[in-house]
Amino acid sequence: MTVPAIDTSVRPVRRLARFAWAVLAYNLLVIAWGALVRASGSGAGCGRHWPLCNGEVVPTPKSIATLIEAGHRATSGLALIAVVALMVWTLRALPRGHRARRASVVSTVFIFGEALIGAGLVLFELVAHDASMKRGLSMILHLGNTFLLLGALTITAWTIGHDDTAIAGSEPRRARVPVATVIRFVVGLSLLAILFLGSSGAIAALGDTLFPAASLREGMAQDFSPLAHVFLRLRVLHPFIALGTGALVFVTASIVRATSNAPRVRMLARLVTIVFATQFSVGLLNMTLLAPVAMQIVHLLLADATWIALVLMGWEALYASPAQSPIMSRNGPAPMSDVPPSTSSVDPVT
């Protein structure tokens, strides 16, 4: 009896996939820490110095704000190193044409974008209690870059672990061309809507930080006051934008479920619906509780999870290869790997 040889290349690729998912998870923690910096007004904790903190390599803990901001810079630096390491490992371990290679390079571009935006916020003093339009625009830019970074990291990790979506240049196979076009359109529209919703959420969160309210009634009075700051005027629109975006996301998930019989795609479509509904509920709770810091962080992480789930759903619906139909034998369906090359040894179904 001949024992089949074991493919020793599988184990290193699995380690690479685990590392890629770990890098994604770590970046989510860094994002949560960044939300803490903004919500606590600690962005000026290191003064107008970058990358050093108050001009020191090892900063003196002069205040809680200094500790929070210095910690965020340290974790962000580690995130940059981790993403670059992921790119180098991916380029060395995977063959040319593998989708994860391109995605890892894109991830590296966006992580450097994160560093540059963070440096700009500090050097131009768009932190702490600054309420200028420049800060609002920088928050929108920061969130958009963060979402794109998470999307690239997600595709990197996903395609490393799923061979059926690995080869670049392949066309959508799961659906007919007209259906694939519809899916591409609705998923792309939903991703843009989530970006727009996230931008309005960034402004709403900035308004909560700069103009805190003692009660829900006071907060509503701030929003509708004719003298309200532009951030507060935009904050009142955020729940309505969330409602419209939610309707679009739910329709998109329904279309994907209706046009695909792949269990993985249908599971991801259900996940998108559940995560967005949870995020919307947490957003309402966050507004009712007057945006405590912990709730702001949870709300942001759920927004990130919605984005990641939507990216995965669209990717699988468009690029995953259809599952192979099992070959039937007298004993039932047999795994493709167990079927010998010759079909003469396979008993027909009777």
C-alpha positions as CSV (number, residue, x, y, z in Angstrom):
1,M,0.0,0.0,0.0
2,T,1.4,3.3,-1.1
3,V,1.2,6.1,1.5
4,P,0.6,9.5,-0.2
5,A,3.2,12.1,0.3
6,I,2.4,15.0,2.6
7,D,2.5,18.5,1.1
8,T,4.9,20.2,3.4
9,S,4.0,23.6,1.9
10,V,0.6,23.6,3.5
11,R,1.8,24.1,7.0
12,P,3.8,27.4,6.3
13,V,0.8,28.8,4.4
14,R,-1.5,28.0,7.3
15,R,1.0,29.8,9.6
16,L,1.0,32.8,7.2
17,A,-2.8,32.8,7.2
18,R,-3.0,32.8,11.0
19,F,-0.5,35.6,11.1
20,A,-2.5,37.6,8.6
21,W,-5.7,37.3,10.7
22,A,-3.7,38.2,13.8
23,V,-2.4,41.4,12.0
24,L,-6.0,42.3,11.1
25,A,-7.2,41.7,14.7
26,Y,-4.3,43.8,16.1
27,N,-5.1,46.7,13.8
28,L,-8.7,46.6,15.2
29,L,-7.2,47.0,18.7
30,V,-5.1,49.9,17.5
31,I,-8.2,51.5,15.9
32,A,-10.1,51.1,19.3
33,W,-7.1,52.8,21.0
34,G,-7.2,55.6,18.5
35,A,-10.9,56.1,19.3
36,L,-10.0,56.4,23.0
37,V,-7.4,59.1,22.1
38,R,-10.1,61.1,20.3
39,A,-12.9,60.6,22.8
40,S,-10.7,61.4,25.8
41,G,-9.2,64.5,24.2
42,S,-5.7,63.0,24.5
43,G,-4.5,63.8,21.0
44,A,-2.3,66.7,22.4
45,G,-0.7,64.5,25.1
46,C,2.6,64.5,23.3
47,G,2.6,68.1,22.3
48,R,3.4,69.2,18.8
49,H,6.1,66.5,18.4
50,W,6.1,63.5,16.0
51,P,7.2,60.7,16.1
52,L,8.8,61.6,19.5
53,C,6.5,62.3,22.4
54,N,7.2,65.8,23.9
55,G,10.6,65.5,22.2
56,E,11.5,62.3,24.2
57,V,12.1,58.8,22.9
58,V,10.8,57.4,26.2
59,P,8.2,60.0,27.3
60,T,7.8,61.1,30.9
61,P,4.3,60.3,32.0
62,K,3.3,63.9,32.8
63,S,-0.5,63.2,32.5
64,I,-3.0,60.5,31.6
65,A,-3.3,62.2,28.2
66,T,0.4,61.7,27.6
67,L,0.2,58.0,28.5
68,I,-2.8,57.4,26.2
69,E,-1.3,59.2,23.2
70,A,2.2,57.7,23.7
71,G,0.6,54.2,24.0
72,H,-1.3,54.8,20.8
73,R,1.9,55.9,18.9
74,A,3.7,52.8,20.2
75,T,0.9,50.4,19.2
76,S,0.5,52.2,15.8
77,G,4.2,51.7,15.1
78,L,4.0,48.0,15.9
79,A,1.0,47.8,13.5
80,L,3.1,49.3,10.7
81,I,5.9,46.8,11.3
82,A,3.4,43.9,11.4
83,V,1.8,44.9,8.1
84,V,5.2,45.3,6.4
85,A,6.2,41.9,7.8
86,L,3.0,40.4,6.4
87,M,3.7,41.8,3.0
88,V,7.3,40.5,3.0
89,W,6.2,37.1,4.2
90,T,3.3,36.9,1.6
91,L,5.5,37.9,-1.3
92,R,8.1,35.3,-0.3
93,A,5.7,32.5,0.4
94,L,3.1,32.7,-2.3
95,P,3.5,32.4,-6.1
96,R,3.2,35.2,-8.6
97,G,-0.4,35.9,-9.5
98,H,-1.7,35.0,-6.0
99,R,-4.3,37.6,-5.0
100,A,-2.9,37.9,-1.5
101,R,0.4,39.3,-2.8
102,R,-1.4,42.3,-4.3
103,A,-3.6,42.8,-1.3
104,S,-0.7,42.7,1.1
105,V,1.1,45.5,-1.0
106,V,-2.1,47.6,-0.9
107,S,-2.3,47.0,2.9
108,T,1.2,48.4,3.3
109,V,0.4,51.5,1.3
110,F,-2.6,52.2,3.5
111,I,-0.8,51.6,6.8
112,F,1.8,54.2,5.7
113,G,-1.2,56.4,4.9
114,E,-2.4,56.0,8.5
115,A,1.0,57.1,9.8
116,L,1.1,60.2,7.6
117,I,-2.4,61.2,8.6
118,G,-1.6,60.7,12.2
119,A,1.5,62.8,11.9
120,G,-0.5,65.5,10.1
121,L,-3.1,65.6,12.9
122,V,-0.3,66.2,15.5
123,L,1.9,68.6,13.5
124,F,-1.0,70.8,12.5
125,E,-2.5,70.6,16.0
126,L,-5.8,69.1,14.7
127,V,-6.3,67.3,18.0
128,A,-7.8,67.8,21.5
129,H,-10.4,70.6,21.5
130,D,-9.7,71.9,17.9
131,A,-13.1,72.4,16.2
132,S,-12.0,73.6,12.8
133,M,-13.3,72.3,9.5
134,K,-9.8,71.1,8.8
135,R,-10.1,68.7,11.7
136,G,-13.4,67.5,10.4
137,L,-12.1,66.8,7.0
138,S,-9.0,65.1,8.4
139,M,-11.3,62.8,10.5
140,I,-13.2,61.8,7.3
141,L,-9.9,61.2,5.5
142,H,-8.6,59.2,8.5
143,L,-11.7,57.0,8.6
144,G,-11.7,56.3,4.9
145,N,-8.1,55.3,4.9
146,T,-8.7,53.0,7.9
147,F,-11.6,51.3,6.2
148,L,-9.5,50.7,3.0
149,L,-6.7,49.4,5.2
150,L,-9.0,46.9,6.9
151,G,-10.5,45.9,3.6
152,A,-7.0,45.1,2.1
153,L,-5.9,43.2,5.2
154,T,-9.2,41.2,5.1
155,I,-8.7,40.2,1.5
156,T,-5.0,39.3,2.2
157,A,-6.0,37.0,5.1
158,W,-9.0,35.5,3.4
159,T,-7.2,34.7,0.1
160,I,-4.3,33.1,1.8
161,G,-6.6,30.6,3.5
162,H,-8.9,30.0,0.5
163,D,-7.3,28.6,-2.6
164,D,-10.4,28.9,-4.7
165,T,-10.1,32.7,-4.7
166,A,-6.3,32.8,-5.0
167,I,-5.4,33.4,-8.6
168,A,-5.6,36.9,-9.8
169,G,-7.2,37.7,-13.2
170,S,-10.0,35.2,-12.9
171,E,-13.5,36.4,-13.8
172,P,-16.5,36.0,-11.5
173,R,-17.6,32.3,-11.9
174,R,-20.4,31.8,-9.4
175,A,-23.0,33.7,-11.3
176,R,-23.9,34.5,-14.9
177,V,-22.4,37.7,-16.2
178,P,-25.6,39.9,-15.8
179,V,-26.1,38.6,-12.3
180,A,-22.4,39.2,-11.5
181,T,-22.8,42.8,-12.8
182,V,-25.8,43.4,-10.5
183,I,-23.9,42.0,-7.5
184,R,-20.9,44.1,-8.3
185,F,-23.1,47.2,-8.5
186,V,-25.1,46.7,-5.3
187,V,-22.0,45.6,-3.3
188,G,-20.0,48.6,-4.5
189,L,-22.9,50.9,-3.8
190,S,-23.2,49.5,-0.3
191,L,-19.5,49.9,0.4
192,L,-19.6,53.5,-0.7
193,A,-22.7,54.0,1.5
194,I,-20.8,52.5,4.5
195,L,-17.9,54.8,3.8
196,F,-20.3,57.8,3.8
197,L,-22.0,56.6,6.9
198,G,-18.7,56.1,8.6
199,S,-17.7,59.7,7.6
200,S,-20.9,61.1,9.2
201,G,-20.2,58.9,12.2
202,A,-16.7,60.4,12.6
203,I,-18.2,63.9,12.6
204,A,-20.9,62.9,15.0
205,A,-18.3,61.3,17.4
206,L,-16.2,64.5,17.1
207,G,-19.2,66.6,18.0
208,D,-19.9,64.4,21.0
209,T,-16.3,64.9,22.2
210,L,-16.2,68.7,21.6
211,F,-19.7,69.6,22.7
212,P,-20.8,67.1,25.4
213,A,-24.4,67.3,26.6
214,A,-25.7,66.7,30.2
215,S,-28.9,65.2,28.9
216,L,-30.6,63.9,25.8
217,R,-32.9,66.9,25.7
218,E,-29.9,69.2,25.9
219,G,-28.1,67.3,23.2
220,M,-31.1,67.7,20.9
221,A,-31.4,71.4,21.7
222,Q,-27.7,71.7,20.7
223,D,-28.3,70.0,17.4
224,F,-31.3,72.1,16.4
225,S,-30.0,75.4,17.7
226,P,-29.6,78.0,14.9
227,L,-26.3,78.9,16.5
228,A,-25.1,75.2,16.5
229,H,-21.6,74.4,15.3
230,V,-21.4,72.7,11.9
231,F,-20.4,69.4,13.6
232,L,-23.6,69.4,15.6
233,R,-25.7,70.2,12.5
234,L,-24.1,67.2,10.7
235,R,-24.5,65.0,13.8
236,V,-28.2,65.2,13.6
237,L,-28.1,63.7,10.1
238,H,-26.1,60.6,11.2
239,P,-29.1,58.5,12.4
240,F,-31.0,59.2,9.1
241,I,-28.0,58.3,7.0
242,A,-27.7,55.1,9.0
243,L,-31.3,54.2,8.3
244,G,-30.9,54.7,4.5
245,T,-27.6,52.8,4.5
246,G,-29.1,49.9,6.5
247,A,-31.9,49.6,4.0
248,L,-29.4,49.4,1.1
249,V,-27.2,46.9,3.0
250,F,-30.1,44.6,3.7
251,V,-31.3,44.7,0.1
252,T,-27.7,43.9,-1.1
253,A,-27.5,41.0,1.3
254,S,-30.9,39.7,0.1
255,I,-29.9,39.9,-3.5
256,V,-26.6,38.0,-2.8
257,R,-28.5,35.3,-1.0
258,A,-31.1,35.0,-3.8
259,T,-28.5,34.7,-6.5
260,S,-26.1,32.3,-4.9
261,N,-26.5,28.8,-3.7
262,A,-23.0,28.7,-2.1
263,P,-23.3,28.1,1.7
264,R,-20.3,30.3,2.5
265,V,-21.7,33.3,0.5
266,R,-25.2,32.9,2.1
267,M,-23.6,32.7,5.5
268,L,-21.7,35.9,4.9
269,A,-24.8,37.6,3.7
270,R,-26.6,36.7,6.9
271,L,-23.6,37.9,8.9
272,V,-23.7,41.3,7.1
273,T,-27.4,41.7,8.1
274,I,-26.8,40.7,11.7
275,V,-23.7,42.8,12.3
276,F,-25.3,45.9,10.7
277,A,-28.5,45.5,12.7
278,T,-26.4,45.1,15.9
279,Q,-24.3,48.2,15.0
280,F,-27.5,50.3,14.4
281,S,-29.0,49.2,17.8
282,V,-25.7,50.0,19.6
283,G,-25.7,53.4,17.8
284,L,-29.2,54.2,19.2
285,L,-28.0,53.1,22.6
286,N,-24.9,55.2,22.3
287,M,-27.0,58.3,21.4
288,T,-29.4,57.6,24.3
289,L,-26.6,57.2,26.8
290,L,-24.9,60.5,25.6
291,A,-22.0,58.7,23.9
292,P,-19.9,57.4,26.7
293,V,-16.3,56.6,25.6
294,A,-16.8,52.8,26.0
295,M,-19.9,52.8,23.8
296,Q,-18.2,55.0,21.2
297,I,-15.4,52.4,20.9
298,V,-17.9,49.5,20.6
299,H,-19.9,51.3,18.0
300,L,-16.8,52.0,15.9
301,L,-15.6,48.4,16.1
302,L,-19.0,47.2,15.0
303,A,-18.8,49.6,12.1
304,D,-15.4,48.0,11.2
305,A,-17.0,44.5,11.5
306,T,-19.8,45.5,9.2
307,W,-17.3,46.8,6.6
308,I,-15.2,43.6,6.9
309,A,-18.2,41.3,6.5
310,L,-19.5,43.3,3.5
311,V,-16.0,43.1,1.8
312,L,-15.9,39.3,2.4
313,M,-19.5,38.8,1.1
314,G,-18.8,40.7,-2.0
315,W,-15.5,39.0,-2.6
316,E,-16.9,35.5,-2.2
317,A,-20.0,36.3,-4.3
318,L,-17.9,37.5,-7.2
319,Y,-14.6,35.6,-7.1
320,A,-15.1,32.3,-5.3
321,S,-15.1,29.2,-7.5
322,P,-18.2,27.1,-7.4
323,A,-18.1,24.1,-5.2
324,Q,-17.4,20.9,-7.0
325,S,-20.3,18.5,-7.2
326,P,-19.6,15.2,-5.4
327,I,-19.3,12.0,-7.3
328,M,-21.9,9.6,-6.2
329,S,-21.1,6.0,-5.4
330,R,-23.1,3.1,-3.9
331,N,-22.1,4.3,-0.5
332,G,-23.2,7.9,-1.1
333,P,-21.2,11.1,-2.0
334,A,-17.5,10.7,-2.0
335,P,-14.9,13.5,-1.4
336,M,-13.2,14.5,-4.6
337,S,-9.8,13.8,-3.0
338,D,-10.9,10.1,-2.4
339,V,-12.0,9.4,-6.0
340,P,-9.3,7.7,-8.1
341,P,-8.4,9.1,-11.5
342,S,-10.1,6.2,-13.2
343,T,-13.9,6.4,-13.1
344,S,-14.1,2.6,-13.9
345,S,-13.7,1.9,-10.2
346,V,-16.7,4.1,-9.2
347,D,-20.0,2.2,-9.0
348,P,-22.9,4.0,-10.6
349,V,-25.9,5.0,-8.6
350,T,-28.7,2.5,-8.9
